[in-house]
Amino acid sequence: MRKKISTIFFVLIAAAELQAQETQSQQTIQGFVYEVNTKGKKTPLVGAHVYCVKEKRGVLTDEEGAFELFLDHQQNHPICASFVGYLSDTIDFKKGQHVEFLLKPETLKEISLSGKRQKTNTKPLLTVKNIESITAGEIEKAACCNLSECFETTTSVDVGATDAITGTKQIQMLGLGGVYTQVLSENKPFLRGLLASYGLNYLPGSWIESIHIFKGAGSVVNGFESITGQINVEIIKPKTADKLFWNTYLNGFGVVENNFAISQDINDKWKTLLLGHYNYLGRVVDANKDGFVDNPGLNRVSFLSRTEYVGPKNRYALIGLRYIKESKQGGQVTGDDPNTPEFEISPPYLVEIDTEQAEANSKLGILFEKPGSGISLISSYRYNKQNIFFGESRYFGKQNSVYLNLIYKTLFGKAKHVFKSGASYYGDNYQEMLLLGQTEPGFYDRYDQTLGVFAEGELKIKEQFTSTFGMRADHSKQWGWWYSPRIHLRINPIETMAVRFSAGRAHRQANVFAENIAYFFSSRELVLHEEYKNLTAERAVNYGFNFIYNFSFLKRSTSFNIDLYKTNFEDQVVVDIDSPTQVNIYNLGGVSSSTSLQIDASIEPHRGIEIRLSQKWNDTKTFYSTRSELIQSPFIPKYRGLAQVSYSSWQDKWSVNVTIQNNGPSRVPTQGAGEDKVDGFWAPTFQRLDCQVTRRFQSFEYYLGVENLLNYMQPNPIRNIENPFGESFDASMIWAPVMGRIIYVGVRYRFNKK
């Protein structure tokens, strides 16, 4: 098998070399485009347009603000960089010159004339994939303490609680759970394996530089997963970090969080960055007075060390070390309270979650002399250990994972088409134990090895049409060969309009216990219809359409966007909770699909004011063998709407953000048994209102905000709380917030003097 893969890989590279014959007269211009705000802070601009005036050829910057512009002649060229809401800049490029554009926000006078403002949430017109980019400015509009909370101001990704005990949040995209979205950290696997349930909490929002949401089939370069799309998170890097950054957050329930970043230039080639995070809650929070802790006691510390090297002859390296240790305590409130004698149970139902994680990762790159050609190696090693005690039950999981991705890139043709090829390796060693009540413990070990090769070509016809064709072939030690073809098309009928189509197949390896641990915070019995080793690898086809149009309405900048995507599963591991006292797990025996339609509009009615409106509809159905019926999947809202009003004063001294969400009904399965049985129902529609005010000074920022201002909470989120060890106890049937109104304050400090 390895010989076959090696042969395919070298054939791909040989083919690329034959196609990539370039003349000696051509040259490559490489560089970066950064934003410089009023405080002198430098951050990458994603989706900025870099354009050669003489040859009428342009490119967009990537997630790091980097660009490569390929020209036909080796001579001096005027190069222009532009971005909506910023002053354009032009330089006269000379051969061998390092290019770095520093774009500044438009002044008050220019803003008054043009009506343009800096965008914190963008959807580029010229990218072949459907991308939504969220900058740090957008993240700071809300109390984004961790990655799961960074999507509160967008409709593309839904956020909700997993259970009524741990305070954990999960995401959904295109009408499916977050496990079907490939979540990456700088193109390395992040939310994978045992991290599926709690991993979103382990990346602090203050560490994030930007987030890029790719809808539909992702690039084959990043792996065989990505059933509904990709979310790639860019973390602050040494070259763009503040010399010193500090963020303190405190809310009304007593949660205290501190984040810091310290960067240092060792010399002109080496730069370092240390990121730290501490989160603490030492008091009992039972806002709904049901006798169970709503937000568990928490003690979490994490560090990330990053070292960046930019050397001669186009050598590059970025090396990172990360460590996390967390302890959570929750469950039933204990003590002698005469007002609640019915809740005095011995022993109480307690929950304790202990997590330890360590990771080492790197990105190494070399650019060749041939324009646009280079090779890079992305690698990571992760160790993760988790112990969860809940009532009389226990879950233990340990994971050791290795990831390698070797990527070769070159150009071919006069239009500078892009060709990528390479090979990847996933090695995952899982050891899990699940003990439910007084039953015998189950031990579930798995060792996955997946070796694959890929090739992807991007064809450009001027700037009006771009297509990407990709193919992966992966061999899994357990499941055999997987083939993942993918295609993306982009057409620009006019300069301000884009139409996109995409289709592709993806695969994933389900980790049914780690991904669904919340369902076991109940008295449900585990029923495996297949032997654990016989659970299938999941396979699905996703295809979709995107339309975006930017135009002027009443002389104001306006944008209109439509997304329509369909996902059809060919193989799936079904986690069936429709039996009120069981969690049934089995391979799909029928149809499973999801359709998602989203419509967005944004307008800037006045200088400094932006209004965003969005509405999404989901139709997700799965065939449940226990009922022999195709029915709506649980806990996925049929629709969700969002309206957001943002205001920024001149030079961003003041900013106000108000976001209201309208969450539609979702199906809640039958719960309990006997007299405590509650028949399945459709959860009612509810609204959530968040707002925040920020005041900025030269080095400080103060912010005050409220989450869930309307104080809406799910009634009776825990069933049969009087008897948590009985057959009807269930804390996992969650369809709305379990925490009420949260008032918070915070401060950010930045120091950038040399």
C-alpha positions in Angstrom: 0.0 0.0 0.0 2.8 2.5 0.9 4.5 1.7 -2.4 1.3 2.5 -4.3 0.9 5.8 -2.4 4.5 6.8 -3.0 4.2 6.1 -6.7 1.1 8.2 -7.0 2.8 11.0 -5.0 5.9 11.2 -7.1 3.9 11.0 -10.3 1.9 14.0 -9.2 5.1 16.0 -8.5 6.6 15.0 -11.8 3.5 16.1 -13.6 3.6 19.4 -11.8 7.2 19.9 -12.8 6.4 19.3 -16.4 3.5 21.8 -16.3 5.5 24.5 -14.4 8.1 25.4 -16.9 8.6 29.1 -16.6 10.5 31.6 -18.7 13.5 33.4 -17.1 11.7 36.7 -17.8 9.0 36.1 -15.2 9.2 37.2 -11.6 7.3 36.8 -8.3 6.4 39.6 -5.9 5.8 38.5 -2.3 4.8 40.4 0.7 2.2 41.3 3.3 -0.6 43.7 3.8 -1.2 44.9 7.3 -3.8 47.2 9.0 -2.4 49.9 11.2 -5.0 51.3 13.5 -5.0 54.6 15.4 -2.9 53.1 18.2 -0.2 51.9 15.8 -1.2 48.2 16.2 -0.3 46.1 13.2 -2.6 43.2 12.2 -2.9 41.2 8.9 -5.6 42.2 6.5 -7.3 39.2 5.0 -8.8 39.6 1.5 -7.0 42.8 0.6 -6.5 43.3 -3.1 -2.9 43.6 -4.4 -2.8 44.8 -8.0 -0.1 45.4 -10.7 -1.1 48.5 -12.6 1.0 47.8 -15.8 0.0 44.1 -16.3 -3.5 44.5 -14.9 -3.1 41.4 -12.6 -4.1 41.1 -9.0 -4.4 38.7 -6.1 -6.0 38.6 -2.6 -4.1 38.2 0.7 -4.5 35.0 2.7 -5.2 34.4 6.4 -1.8 35.8 7.3 -2.1 38.9 5.1 0.4 37.4 2.7 0.3 37.5 -1.1 2.2 36.3 -4.1 1.8 38.2 -7.3 3.2 36.6 -10.5 4.2 38.9 -13.4 5.4 38.2 -16.9 8.3 40.7 -17.0 11.2 41.4 -14.7 11.1 45.2 -14.4 10.0 47.9 -12.0 6.3 47.8 -11.4 3.8 50.1 -9.5 2.0 47.8 -7.1 -1.2 48.9 -5.4 -2.9 47.5 -2.2 -6.5 48.3 -1.3 -9.2 47.3 1.1 -12.7 48.6 1.8 -12.6 51.3 4.6 -8.8 51.8 4.3 -6.6 54.3 2.4 -5.1 52.6 -0.7 -1.3 52.5 -1.0 1.0 52.3 -4.1 4.7 51.5 -4.2 7.2 51.3 -7.1 8.5 47.7 -6.8 12.1 46.9 -7.6 13.5 43.4 -8.0 14.5 41.9 -4.7 12.6 44.4 -2.6 10.7 43.2 0.5 7.1 44.4 0.1 5.0 45.4 3.2 1.9 47.5 2.8 0.6 49.3 6.0 -2.9 50.5 5.3 -4.6 53.0 7.6 -8.3 53.5 8.2 -9.8 56.4 6.3 -9.9 59.8 8.0 -13.1 61.4 9.1 -13.3 63.6 6.0 -12.8 60.6 3.7 -15.3 58.5 5.6 -17.9 61.3 5.3 -17.4 61.4 1.6 -17.4 57.7 0.9 -19.5 56.3 3.7 -17.1 53.4 4.1 -16.0 51.9 7.4 -13.6 49.3 8.5 -15.1 45.8 8.1 -14.7 43.3 10.9 -16.8 40.6 9.1 -16.0 40.2 5.4 -16.9 37.9 2.5 -14.4 38.4 -0.3 -15.7 38.5 -3.9 -12.6 37.0 -5.6 -11.9 33.9 -3.6 -13.0 30.6 -5.3 -14.3 29.2 -2.0 -17.2 30.7 0.0 -15.3 32.3 2.9 -16.5 34.4 5.8 -13.6 36.1 7.7 -14.0 37.3 11.3 -11.4 39.6 12.5 -10.3 40.3 16.1 -12.4 43.5 15.9 -15.5 41.4 15.4 -14.6 39.0 18.2 -14.2 42.0 20.6 -17.7 43.1 20.0 -18.9 40.4 22.5 -17.5 38.7 25.6 -15.7 36.0 23.6 -13.9 34.3 26.4 -13.2 31.3 24.2 -13.6 30.0 20.7 -17.2 28.7 21.2 -18.4 32.3 22.0 -16.7 33.8 18.9 -19.7 33.0 16.7 -22.4 34.8 18.6 -22.5 37.6 16.1 -22.7 35.5 12.9 -25.5 33.2 11.6 -23.2 30.9 9.7 -22.4 29.0 12.9 -24.9 28.2 15.7 -23.9 28.0 19.3 -25.7 26.2 22.1 -25.3 24.4 25.4 -24.6 20.6 25.4 -26.1 19.9 28.9 -27.4 21.6 32.1 -24.4 20.6 34.3 -21.0 21.4 32.7 -21.6 24.8 31.1 -20.1 23.5 27.9 -21.1 24.9 24.5 -21.2 23.3 21.1 -21.5 24.5 17.5 -23.6 23.6 14.5 -23.1 24.4 10.8 -25.3 23.8 7.8 -27.8 22.1 10.0 -25.4 19.5 11.4 -23.4 19.1 14.6 -20.0 20.7 15.0 -18.2 17.3 14.7 -19.0 17.4 10.9 -17.1 20.7 10.5 -13.4 20.4 10.3 -12.1 22.9 12.9 -8.4 23.8 12.3 -5.8 25.9 14.0 -3.6 27.4 11.3 -4.4 24.5 9.0 -3.6 21.9 11.7 -6.4 19.6 13.2 -7.8 21.2 16.4 -11.3 20.0 17.3 -10.6 16.3 16.7 -10.7 13.1 18.7 -11.3 13.5 22.5 -11.5 17.3 22.2 -14.8 17.1 20.4 -17.0 18.0 23.4 -14.8 20.4 25.4 -12.1 21.6 22.9 -13.9 24.9 22.0 -13.4 26.1 25.5 -9.6 25.6 25.5 -8.8 28.3 23.0 -9.1 31.8 24.6 -10.8 34.5 22.5 -8.0 37.0 23.3 -5.4 34.7 21.6 -7.3 34.7 18.3 -6.2 36.9 15.4 -8.9 35.9 12.9 -11.4 33.1 12.1 -12.2 32.0 8.5 -15.3 30.0 7.9 -15.4 27.9 4.7 -18.8 26.5 3.8 -19.2 23.3 1.8 -16.5 20.9 0.8 -13.1 22.2 1.9 -9.7 21.9 0.2 -8.2 18.5 -0.2 -4.9 19.9 1.0 -6.2 20.1 4.6 -7.5 16.5 4.9 -10.2 14.0 4.2 -12.7 15.5 6.7 -14.7 18.7 6.2 -18.2 17.3 5.6 -20.0 20.6 6.1 -17.0 22.9 5.8 -13.9 24.2 7.6 -13.3 26.7 10.3 -9.6 27.8 10.4 -8.5 29.8 13.4 -5.4 32.0 13.1 -3.7 32.7 16.4 -1.6 35.7 17.2 1.9 35.4 15.8 5.2 36.8 17.0 5.6 39.2 14.1 2.2 40.9 14.6 1.8 40.6 18.4 1.8 43.5 20.8 4.9 43.9 22.9 2.6 43.4 25.9 -1.1 42.6 26.0 -3.3 42.1 29.0 -7.0 41.3 29.2 -9.0 40.9 32.4 -12.7 39.8 32.5 -15.1 39.6 35.4 -18.8 38.7 35.3 -21.7 38.9 37.8 -21.5 35.2 38.7 -17.9 35.6 39.8 -16.0 34.2 36.8 -12.6 35.8 36.6 -10.4 35.5 33.5 -7.0 36.8 32.7 -5.1 36.6 29.4 -1.7 38.0 28.4 0.7 38.0 25.5 4.4 39.0 25.6 6.5 39.2 22.4 10.2 39.7 22.0 12.4 40.2 18.9 15.5 38.2 19.5 17.2 39.5 16.3 16.1 40.3 12.8 15.4 36.6 12.1 14.0 35.2 15.3 10.9 36.4 17.2 9.2 34.8 20.2 5.7 35.1 21.8 4.3 33.8 25.1 0.5 33.6 25.5 -1.1 32.8 28.9 -4.6 32.2 30.2 -6.2 31.7 33.6 -9.9 31.2 34.3 -11.4 30.8 37.8 -14.8 30.4 39.4 -14.8 29.4 43.0 -18.4 29.8 44.0 -21.7 27.9 43.5 -23.9 29.3 40.7 -27.5 28.0 40.7 -29.4 30.8 38.9 -32.6 28.7 38.3 -32.8 27.4 41.8 -33.2 23.7 40.8 -30.6 22.4 43.2 -27.9 21.8 40.5 -25.0 24.0 39.7 -25.6 25.9 36.4 -22.0 27.0 35.9 -19.5 24.6 37.5 -16.6 25.6 39.6 -13.6 26.1 37.3 -9.8 26.3 37.5 -8.1 26.4 34.1 -4.6 27.4 33.2 -3.0 27.3 29.7 0.1 28.5 28.0 1.3 28.8 24.4 4.9 29.5 23.4 5.6 30.5 19.7 8.9 31.0 18.0 9.1 32.4 14.5 12.0 32.3 12.1 12.3 34.2 8.8 15.7 33.4 7.3 17.7 34.0 4.1 16.9 32.1 0.9 13.2 32.2 1.7 13.3 29.9 4.7 10.5 30.1 7.3 9.6 28.3 10.5 6.9 28.7 13.2 7.2 26.4 16.2 4.6 26.2 19.0 4.3 24.4 22.4 0.9 24.4 24.2 -0.2 23.1 27.6 -3.6 23.1 29.3 -4.7 21.9 32.7 -8.3 22.2 33.8 -10.5 21.1 36.7 -14.3 21.5 36.9 -16.6 20.7 39.8 -20.4 20.7 39.5 -23.6 18.7 40.0 -25.9 18.8 43.0 -25.8 21.6 45.5 -25.1 20.2 49.0 -25.7 21.7 52.4 -28.3 22.0 55.1 -31.0 24.2 53.5 -34.3 23.8 55.3 -36.2 25.4 52.4 -35.2 22.6 50.0 -35.4 19.3 51.9 -36.6 17.4 48.8 -33.1 18.1 47.3 -31.2 16.7 50.3 -30.1 13.4 48.8 -27.3 11.2 50.1 -25.0 10.8 48.4 -25.4 13.9 46.1 -25.0 13.7 42.3 -21.6 15.3 41.8 -19.7 16.0 38.6 -15.9 16.4 38.3 -14.0 16.9 35.1 -10.2 16.8 35.0 -8.4 17.5 31.7 -4.7 17.7 30.8 -3.4 18.4 27.3 0.0 19.0 25.8 0.8 19.8 22.1 3.9 20.5 20.0 3.4 21.8 16.5 5.4 23.4 13.7 5.2 24.8 10.2 8.3 24.7 8.0 8.6 26.3 4.6 11.0 26.8 1.7 10.3 29.0 -1.3 12.2 27.9 -4.5 13.8 30.2 -7.0 11.2 29.3 -9.5 8.4 31.9 -9.1 5.5 30.7 -7.0 7.1 27.3 -6.1 7.8 26.0 -2.7 7.4 23.2 -0.2 6.1 23.2 3.4 5.7 20.7 6.2 2.9 21.1 8.8 3.2 18.8 11.8 1.7 18.4 15.3 1.8 16.0 18.2 -1.0 16.0 20.8 -1.4 14.3 24.1 -4.8 14.5 25.8 -6.1 12.9 29.0 -9.6 13.3 30.5 -11.3 12.0 33.6 -15.0 12.6 34.1 -16.9 11.5 37.2 -20.7 12.0 37.1 -22.9 10.5 39.8 -22.0 6.8 40.0 -20.6 6.8 36.5 -17.2 7.5 35.0 -15.5 8.2 31.7 -11.8 8.0 31.1 -10.1 8.9 27.8 -6.5 9.2 26.6 -5.3 10.2 23.2 -2.0 10.4 21.5 -2.1 11.9 18.0 0.5 12.6 15.3 -0.2 14.7 12.2 2.0 15.4 9.2 1.2 17.2 6.0 3.8 17.8 3.2 2.6 20.3 0.6 4.3 21.1 -2.7 3.1 24.2 -4.7 4.0 25.4 -8.1 2.5 27.4 -11.0 1.9 26.6 -14.6 0.6 28.4 -17.7 0.7 32.1 -18.6 -2.3 32.7 -16.4 -0.3 31.5 -13.4 -2.6 28.6 -12.5 -1.8 27.1 -9.1 -1.0 23.4 -8.6 -0.6 21.8 -5.2 0.2 18.2 -4.3 1.4 16.3 -1.3 1.0 13.6 1.3 -0.4 13.5 4.8 -0.4 11.1 7.8 -2.8 10.8 10.7 -1.8 8.6 13.6 -4.4 8.4 16.5 -4.2 6.1 19.5 -7.3 6.2 21.6 -7.9 4.5 25.0 -11.4 5.0 26.5 -13.4 3.5 29.4 -17.0 4.1 30.1 -18.7 3.0 33.3 -22.5 3.7 33.6 -23.9 3.2 37.1 -23.6 -0.3 38.5 -23.0 -1.9 35.1 -19.7 -3.5 34.0 -17.2 -0.9 32.5 -16.6 -1.0 28.8 -13.1 -0.6 27.4 -12.8 0.8 23.9 -9.3 1.1 22.4 -8.6 2.1 18.8 -5.4 2.7 16.8 -6.0 4.6 13.6 -3.4 5.1 10.9 -4.4 7.0 7.7 -1.9 7.7 5.0 -3.0 9.8 2.0 -1.9 11.7 -1.1 -3.7 14.6 -2.8 -3.5 17.0 -5.8 -5.3 20.2 -6.4 -5.3 22.6 -9.3 -6.7 26.1 -9.4 -7.4 27.4 -12.9 -7.8 31.1 -13.6 -9.4 32.8 -16.6 -8.6 36.5 -15.9 -10.3 37.6 -12.7 -13.8 36.7 -13.8 -13.6 32.9 -13.5 -11.7 30.6 -11.2 -12.1 26.8 -10.7 -10.5 24.4 -8.3 -10.3 20.7 -8.8 -9.0 18.5 -6.1 -8.6 14.8 -5.4 -7.5 12.8 -2.3 -6.8 9.1 -1.9 -6.4 8.0 1.7 -5.8 4.5 3.1 -7.1 3.8 6.6 -5.6 0.9 8.5 -9.1 0.0 9.8 -11.4 1.1 7.0 -9.4 0.7 3.8 -9.4 3.2 0.9 -11.2 6.5 0.8 -11.5 8.7 -2.3 -12.5 12.4 -1.9 -13.0 14.4 -5.1 -13.9 18.1 -4.7 -14.6 21.0 -7.1 -15.2 24.7 -6.6 -16.2 27.2 -9.2 -16.4 31.0 -9.0 -17.8 33.4 -11.6 -17.9 37.2 -11.4 -20.5 38.4 -13.9 -19.7 42.0 -12.9 -17.0 43.4 -10.7 -19.2 43.6 -7.6 -20.9 40.2 -7.9 -19.8 36.6 -7.4 -21.6 33.3 -8.0 -20.0 30.1 -6.6 -20.7 26.4 -6.8 -19.1 23.6 -4.9 -19.3 19.8 -4.5 -17.3 17.2 -2.8 -17.1 14.0 -0.7 -15.5 13.9 2.8 -15.0 11.2 5.4 -14.5 11.2 9.2 -13.8 8.7 12.0 -16.5 9.0 14.7 -15.5 9.0 18.4 -19.0 8.2 19.7 -18.3 8.4 23.4 -16.2 11.6 23.6 -18.5 13.4 21.1 -21.7 12.5 22.9 -20.6 12.4 26.6 -23.4 14.9 27.5 -26.1 12.3 26.8 -24.7 10.1 29.6 -25.4 12.8 32.2 -28.6 10.9 32.6 -29.9 7.5 33.6 -29.9 6.3 30.0 -28.5 2.9 29.2 -25.9 2.5 26.4 -26.9 0.1 23.7 -24.3 -0.7 21.0 -26.1 -2.4 18.1 -22.7 -3.1 16.5 -19.5 -4.1 18.0 -17.4 -1.0 18.6 -14.8 -2.0 16.0 -17.6 -2.5 13.4 -18.9 1.1 13.6 -18.4 2.5 10.1 -16.4 5.4 9.0 -18.7 8.3 8.1 -19.0 9.4 4.5 -21.0 12.2 3.0 -21.4 14.3 -0.2 -21.9 18.1 0.1 -22.9 20.4 -2.7 -23.9 24.0 -2.6 -24.4 27.4 -4.1 -23.4 31.0 -3.1 -24.4 34.3 -4.5 -23.0 37.6 -3.2 -23.6 41.1 -4.5 -22.1 44.4 -3.2 -23.9 47.5 -4.4 -24.9 51.1 -3.4 -28.4 51.6 -2.0 -29.4 55.3 -1.4 -25.7 56.0 -1.8 -24.8 53.7 1.0 -22.6 50.6 0.9 -24.8 47.5 0.9 -24.2 43.7 0.6 -26.6 40.8 -0.2 -25.7 37.2 0.2 -27.4 33.8 -0.3 -26.0 30.4 0.7 -27.8 27.1 -0.2 -26.1 23.8 0.8 -27.2 20.1 0.8 -25.4 17.3 2.7 -26.2 13.6 1.9 -24.7 10.9 4.1 -23.7 7.6 2.4 -22.4 6.1 5.7 -23.1 7.5 9.2 -22.9 6.4 12.9 -26.3 7.3 14.3 -26.5 8.3 17.9 -30.2 7.7 18.6 -31.7 9.2 21.8 -35.3 8.7 20.8 -35.7 5.8 23.2 -36.4 7.6 26.5 -34.1 5.4 28.7 -31.4 4.5 26.1 -28.6 5.8 24.0 -28.7 3.6 20.9 -25.6 3.7 18.6 -25.6 1.9 15.2 -24.7 2.3 11.6 -27.1 4.2 9.3 -29.7 1.9 7.7 -31.5 4.5 5.5 -31.4 8.1 4.5 -29.7 11.0 6.4 -29.5 14.5 4.9 -29.4 18.2 5.8 -30.4 21.2 3.7 -29.5 24.7 4.8 -30.5 28.0 3.3 -29.1 31.3 4.6 -29.8 34.9 3.4 -27.8 37.9 4.7 -27.9 41.6 4.1 -25.8 44.4 5.5 -26.0 48.2 5.0 -24.2 51.2 6.3 -27.0 53.8 6.7 -24.8 56.5 8.2 -21.2 57.1 8.9 -20.0 54.7 11.7 -23.2 52.6 11.7 -23.6 49.1 10.2 -26.8 47.0 10.2 -26.6 43.3 9.5 -29.6 41.1 9.0 -29.6 37.3 8.6 -32.0 34.5 8.4 -31.3 30.7 8.1 -33.5 27.7 7.6 -32.5 24.1 8.4 -34.1 20.8 7.4 -32.2 17.9 8.9 -33.6 14.4 8.8 -32.2 11.0 9.8 -33.6 7.4 9.5 -33.8 6.0 13.0 -33.8 2.2 13.0 -35.3 2.0 16.4 -38.4 3.7 15.0 -38.0 2.5 11.4 -38.8 6.1 10.5 -37.2 9.1 8.8 -37.7 12.1 11.2 -36.3 15.5 12.1 -32.9 15.3 13.9 -33.2 16.6 17.5 -31.9 19.9 18.9 -31.4 21.5 15.4 -33.5 24.7 15.1 -35.7 24.8 12.1 -34.7 28.5 11.6 -32.6 31.2 13.2 -32.6 34.9 12.6 -30.1 37.5 13.6 -30.1 41.3 13.6 -27.1 43.3 14.6 -26.5 47.1 14.9 -22.9 48.3 15.4 -21.8 51.8 15.9 -18.2 53.1 16.0 -17.3 56.7 16.6 -14.4 58.5 14.8 -11.1 56.7 15.5 -13.1 54.0 17.3 -13.0 55.8 20.6 -16.5 54.5 21.4 -18.2 51.4 20.0 -21.6 49.9 20.7 -22.8 46.6 19.5 -26.4 45.2 19.9 -27.2 41.7 18.7 -30.6 39.9 18.9 -31.2 36.3 17.9 -34.5 34.7 17.1 -34.1 30.9 17.6 -36.7 28.7 16.0 -38.3 25.5 17.3 -36.3 22.3 17.6 -37.4 18.7 18.2 -36.9 17.4 21.8 -37.1 13.6 22.2 -39.2 11.7 24.7 -37.7 11.6 28.2 -38.1 9.5 31.3 -40.1 6.5 32.2 -43.3 5.5 34.1 -45.0 8.4 35.8 -42.1 10.7 35.0 -42.3 10.2 31.3 -42.4 13.3 29.2 -43.5 12.8 25.6 -41.4 14.4 22.8 -42.3 17.9 21.8 -41.2 20.9 19.7 -39.3 23.5 21.8 -40.8 27.0 21.5 -39.2 29.9 19.7 -37.1 32.2 21.9 -35.1 35.4 21.6 -31.7 36.3 23.0 -30.4 39.8 23.3 -26.7 40.7 23.8 -25.1 44.2 23.9 -21.7 45.7 24.7 -20.2 49.2 25.0 -16.4 49.8 24.6 -14.4 52.9 25.3 -10.9 53.0 23.9 -7.9 55.2 25.0 -4.3 55.3 23.8 -3.3 52.0 25.4 -6.4 50.9 27.4 -9.8 49.6 26.4 -12.7 49.3 28.9 -15.9 47.3 28.0 -19.2 46.7 29.7 -21.8 44.2 28.4 -24.8 42.0 29.0 -25.4 38.5 27.7 -29.0 37.2 27.5 -30.4 40.6 28.5 -34.0 39.2 28.2 -33.1 36.6 30.8 -34.6 33.8 28.9 -33.8 30.3 30.4 -35.0 26.9 29.5 -37.7 25.8 32.0 -36.9 22.5 33.9 -33.6 21.8 32.0 -33.0 18.8 34.3 -35.7 16.1 34.5 -36.4 14.3 37.8 -34.0 16.3 39.8 -35.5 14.9 43.0 -34.0 11.5 42.2 -30.8 11.8 40.1 -30.0 8.1 40.5 -33.5 7.1 39.3 -34.5 5.8 35.9 -35.9 9.1 34.6 -33.0 11.6 35.5 -31.8 13.5 32.4 -29.7 16.7 32.2 -28.9 16.4 28.5 -32.1 17.5 26.8 -31.1 21.1 26.2 -32.6 23.4 23.6 -32.2 26.9 25.2 -29.9 28.8 27.6 -29.6 27.4 31.1 -27.9 30.6 32.4 -29.8 33.8 32.8 -28.7 37.4 32.4 -24.9 37.8 32.7 -23.4 41.2 33.3 -19.7 41.6 32.7 -16.9 44.1 32.6 -13.4 43.9 31.2 -10.2 45.8 30.4 -7.6 45.4 27.7 -4.1 46.9 27.8 -1.6 47.1 24.9 1.9 48.3 25.0 3.9 48.6 21.8 6.8 51.0 22.4 10.2 49.6 21.2 
